[in-house]
Amino acid sequence: MMENQSPTITKNEFLRQFEMQTESGLLSLEYQEQARQVFLTRLNIPPHFENQEFIDSFIKEILDGFDDSRISVMPTSTEVAKFFRKNRRQYKNLLPAGISI
């Protein structure tokens, strides 16, 4: 079953979103880039897709991709902000200075 494998995420620069095809449809996270910041603006979940662990894995994989860069991440999507709060210690270094979630 595809949803149990580790995620394969692509960055669709034309649509400005990170994407992953699942058996239920396309899971995507829209973003906007400005200077040295990336705003994660909207998480799009396929209808009838309820695997929260898989969604968390998708977000984690995206955030881990920013780990070695000088780019800060602003989670403006509710779901991504919740993920940041749950994993505060691991990802606080990605937030801009002075911002806490």
Phi and psi restraints in degrees (range 20) as a CNS / XPLOR table:
assign (resid 1 and name C) (resid 2 and name N)
       (resid 2 and name CA) (resid 2 and name C) 1.0 -59.7 20.0 2
assign (resid 2 and name N) (resid 2 and name CA)
       (resid 2 and name C) (resid 3 and name N) 1.0 -36.0 20.0 2
assign (resid 2 and name C) (resid 3 and name N)
       (resid 3 and name CA) (resid 3 and name C) 1.0 -70.6 20.0 2
assign (resid 3 and name N) (resid 3 and name CA)
       (resid 3 and name C) (resid 4 and name N) 1.0 -11.8 20.0 2
assign (resid 3 and name C) (resid 4 and name N)
       (resid 4 and name CA) (resid 4 and name C) 1.0 -94.5 20.0 2
assign (resid 4 and name N) (resid 4 and name CA)
       (resid 4 and name C) (resid 5 and name N) 1.0 -7.7 20.0 2
assign (resid 4 and name C) (resid 5 and name N)
       (resid 5 and name CA) (resid 5 and name C) 1.0 -81.7 20.0 2
assign (resid 5 and name N) (resid 5 and name CA)
       (resid 5 and name C) (resid 6 and name N) 1.0 163.5 20.0 2
assign (resid 5 and name C) (resid 6 and name N)
       (resid 6 and name CA) (resid 6 and name C) 1.0 -68.7 20.0 2
assign (resid 6 and name N) (resid 6 and name CA)
       (resid 6 and name C) (resid 7 and name N) 1.0 144.8 20.0 2
assign (resid 6 and name C) (resid 7 and name N)
       (resid 7 and name CA) (resid 7 and name C) 1.0 -66.8 20.0 2
assign (resid 7 and name N) (resid 7 and name CA)
       (resid 7 and name C) (resid 8 and name N) 1.0 142.4 20.0 2
assign (resid 7 and name C) (resid 8 and name N)
       (resid 8 and name CA) (resid 8 and name C) 1.0 -112.0 20.0 2
assign (resid 8 and name N) (resid 8 and name CA)
       (resid 8 and name C) (resid 9 and name N) 1.0 107.8 20.0 2
assign (resid 8 and name C) (resid 9 and name N)
       (resid 9 and name CA) (resid 9 and name C) 1.0 -108.3 20.0 2
assign (resid 9 and name N) (resid 9 and name CA)
       (resid 9 and name C) (resid 10 and name N) 1.0 136.3 20.0 2
assign (resid 9 and name C) (resid 10 and name N)
       (resid 10 and name CA) (resid 10 and name C) 1.0 -116.6 20.0 2
assign (resid 10 and name N) (resid 10 and name CA)
       (resid 10 and name C) (resid 11 and name N) 1.0 151.9 20.0 2
assign (resid 10 and name C) (resid 11 and name N)
       (resid 11 and name CA) (resid 11 and name C) 1.0 -102.6 20.0 2
assign (resid 11 and name N) (resid 11 and name CA)
       (resid 11 and name C) (resid 12 and name N) 1.0 111.2 20.0 2
assign (resid 11 and name C) (resid 12 and name N)
       (resid 12 and name CA) (resid 12 and name C) 1.0 -93.2 20.0 2
assign (resid 12 and name N) (resid 12 and name CA)
       (resid 12 and name C) (resid 13 and name N) 1.0 97.5 20.0 2
assign (resid 12 and name C) (resid 13 and name N)
       (resid 13 and name CA) (resid 13 and name C) 1.0 -71.1 20.0 2
assign (resid 13 and name N) (resid 13 and name CA)
       (resid 13 and name C) (resid 14 and name N) 1.0 -28.2 20.0 2
assign (resid 13 and name C) (resid 14 and name N)
       (resid 14 and name CA) (resid 14 and name C) 1.0 -64.9 20.0 2
assign (resid 14 and name N) (resid 14 and name CA)
       (resid 14 and name C) (resid 15 and name N) 1.0 -46.5 20.0 2
assign (resid 14 and name C) (resid 15 and name N)
       (resid 15 and name CA) (resid 15 and name C) 1.0 -89.6 20.0 2
assign (resid 15 and name N) (resid 15 and name CA)
       (resid 15 and name C) (resid 16 and name N) 1.0 -4.0 20.0 2
assign (resid 15 and name C) (resid 16 and name N)
       (resid 16 and name CA) (resid 16 and name C) 1.0 52.6 20.0 2
assign (resid 16 and name N) (resid 16 and name CA)
       (resid 16 and name C) (resid 17 and name N) 1.0 59.9 20.0 2
assign (resid 16 and name C) (resid 17 and name N)
       (resid 17 and name CA) (resid 17 and name C) 1.0 -154.3 20.0 2
assign (resid 17 and name N) (resid 17 and name CA)
       (resid 17 and name C) (resid 18 and name N) 1.0 151.3 20.0 2
assign (resid 17 and name C) (resid 18 and name N)
       (resid 18 and name CA) (resid 18 and name C) 1.0 -88.8 20.0 2
assign (resid 18 and name N) (resid 18 and name CA)
       (resid 18 and name C) (resid 19 and name N) 1.0 138.6 20.0 2
assign (resid 18 and name C) (resid 19 and name N)
       (resid 19 and name CA) (resid 19 and name C) 1.0 -133.6 20.0 2
assign (resid 19 and name N) (resid 19 and name CA)
       (resid 19 and name C) (resid 20 and name N) 1.0 150.8 20.0 2
assign (resid 19 and name C) (resid 20 and name N)
       (resid 20 and name CA) (resid 20 and name C) 1.0 -148.9 20.0 2
assign (resid 20 and name N) (resid 20 and name CA)
       (resid 20 and name C) (resid 21 and name N) 1.0 127.4 20.0 2
assign (resid 20 and name C) (resid 21 and name N)
       (resid 21 and name CA) (resid 21 and name C) 1.0 -81.6 20.0 2
assign (resid 21 and name N) (resid 21 and name CA)
       (resid 21 and name C) (resid 22 and name N) 1.0 130.1 20.0 2
assign (resid 21 and name C) (resid 22 and name N)
       (resid 22 and name CA) (resid 22 and name C) 1.0 -120.7 20.0 2
assign (resid 22 and name N) (resid 22 and name CA)
       (resid 22 and name C) (resid 23 and name N) 1.0 171.8 20.0 2
assign (resid 22 and name C) (resid 23 and name N)
       (resid 23 and name CA) (resid 23 and name C) 1.0 -64.3 20.0 2
assign (resid 23 and name N) (resid 23 and name CA)
       (resid 23 and name C) (resid 24 and name N) 1.0 -23.6 20.0 2
assign (resid 23 and name C) (resid 24 and name N)
       (resid 24 and name CA) (resid 24 and name C) 1.0 -89.4 20.0 2
assign (resid 24 and name N) (resid 24 and name CA)
       (resid 24 and name C) (resid 25 and name N) 1.0 -10.8 20.0 2
assign (resid 24 and name C) (resid 25 and name N)
       (resid 25 and name CA) (resid 25 and name C) 1.0 135.1 20.0 2
assign (resid 25 and name N) (resid 25 and name CA)
       (resid 25 and name C) (resid 26 and name N) 1.0 -166.8 20.0 2
assign (resid 25 and name C) (resid 26 and name N)
       (resid 26 and name CA) (resid 26 and name C) 1.0 -86.7 20.0 2
assign (resid 26 and name N) (resid 26 and name CA)
       (resid 26 and name C) (resid 27 and name N) 1.0 124.8 20.0 2
assign (resid 26 and name C) (resid 27 and name N)
       (resid 27 and name CA) (resid 27 and name C) 1.0 -99.3 20.0 2
assign (resid 27 and name N) (resid 27 and name CA)
       (resid 27 and name C) (resid 28 and name N) 1.0 126.7 20.0 2
assign (resid 27 and name C) (resid 28 and name N)
       (resid 28 and name CA) (resid 28 and name C) 1.0 -142.2 20.0 2
assign (resid 28 and name N) (resid 28 and name CA)
       (resid 28 and name C) (resid 29 and name N) 1.0 155.1 20.0 2
assign (resid 28 and name C) (resid 29 and name N)
       (resid 29 and name CA) (resid 29 and name C) 1.0 -129.9 20.0 2
assign (resid 29 and name N) (resid 29 and name CA)
       (resid 29 and name C) (resid 30 and name N) 1.0 112.2 20.0 2
assign (resid 29 and name C) (resid 30 and name N)
       (resid 30 and name CA) (resid 30 and name C) 1.0 -76.7 20.0 2
assign (resid 30 and name N) (resid 30 and name CA)
       (resid 30 and name C) (resid 31 and name N) 1.0 149.1 20.0 2
assign (resid 30 and name C) (resid 31 and name N)
       (resid 31 and name CA) (resid 31 and name C) 1.0 -142.8 20.0 2
assign (resid 31 and name N) (resid 31 and name CA)
       (resid 31 and name C) (resid 32 and name N) 1.0 161.4 20.0 2
assign (resid 31 and name C) (resid 32 and name N)
       (resid 32 and name CA) (resid 32 and name C) 1.0 -132.7 20.0 2
assign (resid 32 and name N) (resid 32 and name CA)
       (resid 32 and name C) (resid 33 and name N) 1.0 137.7 20.0 2
assign (resid 32 and name C) (resid 33 and name N)
       (resid 33 and name CA) (resid 33 and name C) 1.0 -109.9 20.0 2
assign (resid 33 and name N) (resid 33 and name CA)
       (resid 33 and name C) (resid 34 and name N) 1.0 132.8 20.0 2
assign (resid 33 and name C) (resid 34 and name N)
       (resid 34 and name CA) (resid 34 and name C) 1.0 -141.2 20.0 2
assign (resid 34 and name N) (resid 34 and name CA)
       (resid 34 and name C) (resid 35 and name N) 1.0 125.1 20.0 2
assign (resid 34 and name C) (resid 35 and name N)
       (resid 35 and name CA) (resid 35 and name C) 1.0 46.8 20.0 2
assign (resid 35 and name N) (resid 35 and name CA)
       (resid 35 and name C) (resid 36 and name N) 1.0 -116.6 20.0 2
assign (resid 35 and name C) (resid 36 and name N)
       (resid 36 and name CA) (resid 36 and name C) 1.0 -106.4 20.0 2
assign (resid 36 and name N) (resid 36 and name CA)
       (resid 36 and name C) (resid 37 and name N) 1.0 26.3 20.0 2
assign (resid 36 and name C) (resid 37 and name N)
       (resid 37 and name CA) (resid 37 and name C) 1.0 -124.3 20.0 2
assign (resid 37 and name N) (resid 37 and name CA)
       (resid 37 and name C) (resid 38 and name N) 1.0 146.3 20.0 2
assign (resid 37 and name C) (resid 38 and name N)
       (resid 38 and name CA) (resid 38 and name C) 1.0 -120.2 20.0 2
assign (resid 38 and name N) (resid 38 and name CA)
       (resid 38 and name C) (resid 39 and name N) 1.0 125.8 20.0 2
assign (resid 38 and name C) (resid 39 and name N)
       (resid 39 and name CA) (resid 39 and name C) 1.0 -100.2 20.0 2
assign (resid 39 and name N) (resid 39 and name CA)
       (resid 39 and name C) (resid 40 and name N) 1.0 118.8 20.0 2
assign (resid 39 and name C) (resid 40 and name N)
       (resid 40 and name CA) (resid 40 and name C) 1.0 -91.1 20.0 2
assign (resid 40 and name N) (resid 40 and name CA)
       (resid 40 and name C) (resid 41 and name N) 1.0 103.9 20.0 2
assign (resid 40 and name C) (resid 41 and name N)
       (resid 41 and name CA) (resid 41 and name C) 1.0 -98.3 20.0 2
assign (resid 41 and name N) (resid 41 and name CA)
       (resid 41 and name C) (resid 42 and name N) 1.0 -31.8 20.0 2
assign (resid 41 and name C) (resid 42 and name N)
       (resid 42 and name CA) (resid 42 and name C) 1.0 -156.6 20.0 2
assign (resid 42 and name N) (resid 42 and name CA)
       (resid 42 and name C) (resid 43 and name N) 1.0 128.0 20.0 2
assign (resid 42 and name C) (resid 43 and name N)
       (resid 43 and name CA) (resid 43 and name C) 1.0 -97.9 20.0 2
assign (resid 43 and name N) (resid 43 and name CA)
       (resid 43 and name C) (resid 44 and name N) 1.0 123.7 20.0 2
assign (resid 43 and name C) (resid 44 and name N)
       (resid 44 and name CA) (resid 44 and name C) 1.0 -108.7 20.0 2
assign (resid 44 and name N) (resid 44 and name CA)
       (resid 44 and name C) (resid 45 and name N) 1.0 117.1 20.0 2
assign (resid 44 and name C) (resid 45 and name N)
       (resid 45 and name CA) (resid 45 and name C) 1.0 -110.0 20.0 2
assign (resid 45 and name N) (resid 45 and name CA)
       (resid 45 and name C) (resid 46 and name N) 1.0 131.9 20.0 2
assign (resid 45 and name C) (resid 46 and name N)
       (resid 46 and name CA) (resid 46 and name C) 1.0 -58.5 20.0 2
assign (resid 46 and name N) (resid 46 and name CA)
       (resid 46 and name C) (resid 47 and name N) 1.0 148.9 20.0 2
assign (resid 46 and name C) (resid 47 and name N)
       (resid 47 and name CA) (resid 47 and name C) 1.0 -57.3 20.0 2
assign (resid 47 and name N) (resid 47 and name CA)
       (resid 47 and name C) (resid 48 and name N) 1.0 144.7 20.0 2
assign (resid 47 and name C) (resid 48 and name N)
       (resid 48 and name CA) (resid 48 and name C) 1.0 67.6 20.0 2
assign (resid 48 and name N) (resid 48 and name CA)
       (resid 48 and name C) (resid 49 and name N) 1.0 14.1 20.0 2
assign (resid 48 and name C) (resid 49 and name N)
       (resid 49 and name CA) (resid 49 and name C) 1.0 -96.9 20.0 2
assign (resid 49 and name N) (resid 49 and name CA)
       (resid 49 and name C) (resid 50 and name N) 1.0 115.4 20.0 2
assign (resid 49 and name C) (resid 50 and name N)
       (resid 50 and name CA) (resid 50 and name C) 1.0 -127.1 20.0 2
assign (resid 50 and name N) (resid 50 and name CA)
       (resid 50 and name C) (resid 51 and name N) 1.0 19.0 20.0 2
assign (resid 50 and name C) (resid 51 and name N)
       (resid 51 and name CA) (resid 51 and name C) 1.0 -88.3 20.0 2
assign (resid 51 and name N) (resid 51 and name CA)
       (resid 51 and name C) (resid 52 and name N) 1.0 88.6 20.0 2
assign (resid 51 and name C) (resid 52 and name N)
       (resid 52 and name CA) (resid 52 and name C) 1.0 -62.3 20.0 2
assign (resid 52 and name N) (resid 52 and name CA)
       (resid 52 and name C) (resid 53 and name N) 1.0 -35.6 20.0 2
assign (resid 52 and name C) (resid 53 and name N)
       (resid 53 and name CA) (resid 53 and name C) 1.0 -61.3 20.0 2
assign (resid 53 and name N) (resid 53 and name CA)
       (resid 53 and name C) (resid 54 and name N) 1.0 -39.6 20.0 2
assign (resid 53 and name C) (resid 54 and name N)
       (resid 54 and name CA) (resid 54 and name C) 1.0 -68.6 20.0 2
assign (resid 54 and name N) (resid 54 and name CA)
       (resid 54 and name C) (resid 55 and name N) 1.0 -40.7 20.0 2
assign (resid 54 and name C) (resid 55 and name N)
       (resid 55 and name CA) (resid 55 and name C) 1.0 -62.8 20.0 2
assign (resid 55 and name N) (resid 55 and name CA)
       (resid 55 and name C) (resid 56 and name N) 1.0 -43.4 20.0 2
assign (resid 55 and name C) (resid 56 and name N)
       (resid 56 and name CA) (resid 56 and name C) 1.0 -60.4 20.0 2
assign (resid 56 and name N) (resid 56 and name CA)
       (resid 56 and name C) (resid 57 and name N) 1.0 -39.8 20.0 2
assign (resid 56 and name C) (resid 57 and name N)
       (resid 57 and name CA) (resid 57 and name C) 1.0 -64.0 20.0 2
assign (resid 57 and name N) (resid 57 and name CA)
       (resid 57 and name C) (resid 58 and name N) 1.0 -39.6 20.0 2
assign (resid 57 and name C) (resid 58 and name N)
       (resid 58 and name CA) (resid 58 and name C) 1.0 -61.0 20.0 2
assign (resid 58 and name N) (resid 58 and name CA)
       (resid 58 and name C) (resid 59 and name N) 1.0 -48.6 20.0 2
assign (resid 58 and name C) (resid 59 and name N)
       (resid 59 and name CA) (resid 59 and name C) 1.0 -63.8 20.0 2
assign (resid 59 and name N) (resid 59 and name CA)
       (resid 59 and name C) (resid 60 and name N) 1.0 -43.9 20.0 2
assign (resid 59 and name C) (resid 60 and name N)
       (resid 60 and name CA) (resid 60 and name C) 1.0 -58.1 20.0 2
assign (resid 60 and name N) (resid 60 and name CA)
       (resid 60 and name C) (resid 61 and name N) 1.0 -46.0 20.0 2
assign (resid 60 and name C) (resid 61 and name N)
       (resid 61 and name CA) (resid 61 and name C) 1.0 -60.7 20.0 2
assign (resid 61 and name N) (resid 61 and name CA)
       (resid 61 and name C) (resid 62 and name N) 1.0 -40.4 20.0 2
assign (resid 61 and name C) (resid 62 and name N)
       (resid 62 and name CA) (resid 62 and name C) 1.0 -65.6 20.0 2
assign (resid 62 and name N) (resid 62 and name CA)
       (resid 62 and name C) (resid 63 and name N) 1.0 -48.0 20.0 2
assign (resid 62 and name C) (resid 63 and name N)
       (resid 63 and name CA) (resid 63 and name C) 1.0 -63.8 20.0 2
assign (resid 63 and name N) (resid 63 and name CA)
       (resid 63 and name C) (resid 64 and name N) 1.0 -37.1 20.0 2
assign (resid 63 and name C) (resid 64 and name N)
       (resid 64 and name CA) (resid 64 and name C) 1.0 -63.3 20.0 2
assign (resid 64 and name N) (resid 64 and name CA)
       (resid 64 and name C) (resid 65 and name N) 1.0 -25.7 20.0 2
assign (resid 64 and name C) (resid 65 and name N)
       (resid 65 and name CA) (resid 65 and name C) 1.0 -69.1 20.0 2
assign (resid 65 and name N) (resid 65 and name CA)
       (resid 65 and name C) (resid 66 and name N) 1.0 -21.1 20.0 2
assign (resid 65 and name C) (resid 66 and name N)
       (resid 66 and name CA) (resid 66 and name C) 1.0 -91.7 20.0 2
assign (resid 66 and name N) (resid 66 and name CA)
       (resid 66 and name C) (resid 67 and name N) 1.0 -6.3 20.0 2
assign (resid 66 and name C) (resid 67 and name N)
       (resid 67 and name CA) (resid 67 and name C) 1.0 -56.6 20.0 2
assign (resid 67 and name N) (resid 67 and name CA)
       (resid 67 and name C) (resid 68 and name N) 1.0 -37.7 20.0 2
assign (resid 67 and name C) (resid 68 and name N)
       (resid 68 and name CA) (resid 68 and name C) 1.0 -101.3 20.0 2
assign (resid 68 and name N) (resid 68 and name CA)
       (resid 68 and name C) (resid 69 and name N) 1.0 19.1 20.0 2
assign (resid 68 and name C) (resid 69 and name N)
       (resid 69 and name CA) (resid 69 and name C) 1.0 -114.7 20.0 2
assign (resid 69 and name N) (resid 69 and name CA)
       (resid 69 and name C) (resid 70 and name N) 1.0 172.3 20.0 2
assign (resid 69 and name C) (resid 70 and name N)
       (resid 70 and name CA) (resid 70 and name C) 1.0 -95.8 20.0 2
assign (resid 70 and name N) (resid 70 and name CA)
       (resid 70 and name C) (resid 71 and name N) 1.0 20.5 20.0 2
assign (resid 70 and name C) (resid 71 and name N)
       (resid 71 and name CA) (resid 71 and name C) 1.0 -94.3 20.0 2
assign (resid 71 and name N) (resid 71 and name CA)
       (resid 71 and name C) (resid 72 and name N) 1.0 135.5 20.0 2
assign (resid 71 and name C) (resid 72 and name N)
       (resid 72 and name CA) (resid 72 and name C) 1.0 -97.6 20.0 2
assign (resid 72 and name N) (resid 72 and name CA)
       (resid 72 and name C) (resid 73 and name N) 1.0 155.0 20.0 2
assign (resid 72 and name C) (resid 73 and name N)
       (resid 73 and name CA) (resid 73 and name C) 1.0 -117.9 20.0 2
assign (resid 73 and name N) (resid 73 and name CA)
       (resid 73 and name C) (resid 74 and name N) 1.0 129.5 20.0 2
assign (resid 73 and name C) (resid 74 and name N)
       (resid 74 and name CA) (resid 74 and name C) 1.0 -111.1 20.0 2
assign (resid 74 and name N) (resid 74 and name CA)
       (resid 74 and name C) (resid 75 and name N) 1.0 109.3 20.0 2
assign (resid 74 and name C) (resid 75 and name N)
       (resid 75 and name CA) (resid 75 and name C) 1.0 -82.6 20.0 2
assign (resid 75 and name N) (resid 75 and name CA)
       (resid 75 and name C) (resid 76 and name N) 1.0 91.6 20.0 2
assign (resid 75 and name C) (resid 76 and name N)
       (resid 76 and name CA) (resid 76 and name C) 1.0 -89.5 20.0 2
assign (resid 76 and name N) (resid 76 and name CA)
       (resid 76 and name C) (resid 77 and name N) 1.0 -11.9 20.0 2
assign (resid 76 and name C) (resid 77 and name N)
       (resid 77 and name CA) (resid 77 and name C) 1.0 -78.3 20.0 2
assign (resid 77 and name N) (resid 77 and name CA)
       (resid 77 and name C) (resid 78 and name N) 1.0 136.9 20.0 2
assign (resid 77 and name C) (resid 78 and name N)
       (resid 78 and name CA) (resid 78 and name C) 1.0 -56.0 20.0 2
assign (resid 78 and name N) (resid 78 and name CA)
       (resid 78 and name C) (resid 79 and name N) 1.0 -45.3 20.0 2
assign (resid 78 and name C) (resid 79 and name N)
       (resid 79 and name CA) (resid 79 and name C) 1.0 -65.8 20.0 2
assign (resid 79 and name N) (resid 79 and name CA)
       (resid 79 and name C) (resid 80 and name N) 1.0 -39.9 20.0 2
assign (resid 79 and name C) (resid 80 and name N)
       (resid 80 and name CA) (resid 80 and name C) 1.0 -70.2 20.0 2
assign (resid 80 and name N) (resid 80 and name CA)
       (resid 80 and name C) (resid 81 and name N) 1.0 -38.2 20.0 2
assign (resid 80 and name C) (resid 81 and name N)
       (resid 81 and name CA) (resid 81 and name C) 1.0 -61.5 20.0 2
assign (resid 81 and name N) (resid 81 and name CA)
       (resid 81 and name C) (resid 82 and name N) 1.0 -41.0 20.0 2
assign (resid 81 and name C) (resid 82 and name N)
       (resid 82 and name CA) (resid 82 and name C) 1.0 -61.0 20.0 2
assign (resid 82 and name N) (resid 82 and name CA)
       (resid 82 and name C) (resid 83 and name N) 1.0 -42.6 20.0 2
assign (resid 82 and name C) (resid 83 and name N)
       (resid 83 and name CA) (resid 83 and name C) 1.0 -62.0 20.0 2
assign (resid 83 and name N) (resid 83 and name CA)
       (resid 83 and name C) (resid 84 and name N) 1.0 -43.1 20.0 2
assign (resid 83 and name C) (resid 84 and name N)
       (resid 84 and name CA) (resid 84 and name C) 1.0 -59.2 20.0 2
assign (resid 84 and name N) (resid 84 and name CA)
       (resid 84 and name C) (resid 85 and name N) 1.0 -43.8 20.0 2
assign (resid 84 and name C) (resid 85 and name N)
       (resid 85 and name CA) (resid 85 and name C) 1.0 -63.2 20.0 2
assign (resid 85 and name N) (resid 85 and name CA)
       (resid 85 and name C) (resid 86 and name N) 1.0 -42.0 20.0 2
assign (resid 85 and name C) (resid 86 and name N)
       (resid 86 and name CA) (resid 86 and name C) 1.0 -66.3 20.0 2
assign (resid 86 and name N) (resid 86 and name CA)
       (resid 86 and name C) (resid 87 and name N) 1.0 -29.9 20.0 2
assign (resid 86 and name C) (resid 87 and name N)
       (resid 87 and name CA) (resid 87 and name C) 1.0 -120.2 20.0 2
assign (resid 87 and name N) (resid 87 and name CA)
       (resid 87 and name C) (resid 88 and name N) 1.0 37.9 20.0 2
assign (resid 87 and name C) (resid 88 and name N)
       (resid 88 and name CA) (resid 88 and name C) 1.0 -51.2 20.0 2
assign (resid 88 and name N) (resid 88 and name CA)
       (resid 88 and name C) (resid 89 and name N) 1.0 -49.8 20.0 2
assign (resid 88 and name C) (resid 89 and name N)
       (resid 89 and name CA) (resid 89 and name C) 1.0 -61.8 20.0 2
assign (resid 89 and name N) (resid 89 and name CA)
       (resid 89 and name C) (resid 90 and name N) 1.0 -40.1 20.0 2
assign (resid 89 and name C) (resid 90 and name N)
       (resid 90 and name CA) (resid 90 and name C) 1.0 -71.1 20.0 2
assign (resid 90 and name N) (resid 90 and name CA)
       (resid 90 and name C) (resid 91 and name N) 1.0 -32.4 20.0 2
assign (resid 90 and name C) (resid 91 and name N)
       (resid 91 and name CA) (resid 91 and name C) 1.0 -118.2 20.0 2
assign (resid 91 and name N) (resid 91 and name CA)
       (resid 91 and name C) (resid 92 and name N) 1.0 4.9 20.0 2
assign (resid 91 and name C) (resid 92 and name N)
       (resid 92 and name CA) (resid 92 and name C) 1.0 -60.7 20.0 2
assign (resid 92 and name N) (resid 92 and name CA)
       (resid 92 and name C) (resid 93 and name N) 1.0 -25.9 20.0 2
assign (resid 92 and name C) (resid 93 and name N)
       (resid 93 and name CA) (resid 93 and name C) 1.0 -68.7 20.0 2
assign (resid 93 and name N) (resid 93 and name CA)
       (resid 93 and name C) (resid 94 and name N) 1.0 -15.8 20.0 2
assign (resid 93 and name C) (resid 94 and name N)
       (resid 94 and name CA) (resid 94 and name C) 1.0 -84.0 20.0 2
assign (resid 94 and name N) (resid 94 and name CA)
       (resid 94 and name C) (resid 95 and name N) 1.0 -19.7 20.0 2
assign (resid 94 and name C) (resid 95 and name N)
       (resid 95 and name CA) (resid 95 and name C) 1.0 -73.9 20.0 2
assign (resid 95 and name N) (resid 95 and name CA)
       (resid 95 and name C) (resid 96 and name N) 1.0 148.4 20.0 2
assign (resid 95 and name C) (resid 96 and name N)
       (resid 96 and name CA) (resid 96 and name C) 1.0 -62.2 20.0 2
assign (resid 96 and name N) (resid 96 and name CA)
       (resid 96 and name C) (resid 97 and name N) 1.0 153.4 20.0 2
assign (resid 96 and name C) (resid 97 and name N)
       (resid 97 and name CA) (resid 97 and name C) 1.0 -56.1 20.0 2
assign (resid 97 and name N) (resid 97 and name CA)
       (resid 97 and name C) (resid 98 and name N) 1.0 135.1 20.0 2
assign (resid 97 and name C) (resid 98 and name N)
       (resid 98 and name CA) (resid 98 and name C) 1.0 85.6 20.0 2
assign (resid 98 and name N) (resid 98 and name CA)
       (resid 98 and name C) (resid 99 and name N) 1.0 -3.2 20.0 2
assign (resid 98 and name C) (resid 99 and name N)
       (resid 99 and name CA) (resid 99 and name C) 1.0 -104.0 20.0 2
assign (resid 99 and name N) (resid 99 and name CA)
       (resid 99 and name C) (resid 100 and name N) 1.0 131.4 20.0 2
assign (resid 99 and name C) (resid 100 and name N)
       (resid 100 and name CA) (resid 100 and name C) 1.0 -129.2 20.0 2
assign (resid 100 and name N) (resid 100 and name CA)
       (resid 100 and name C) (resid 101 and name N) 1.0 149.8 20.0 2
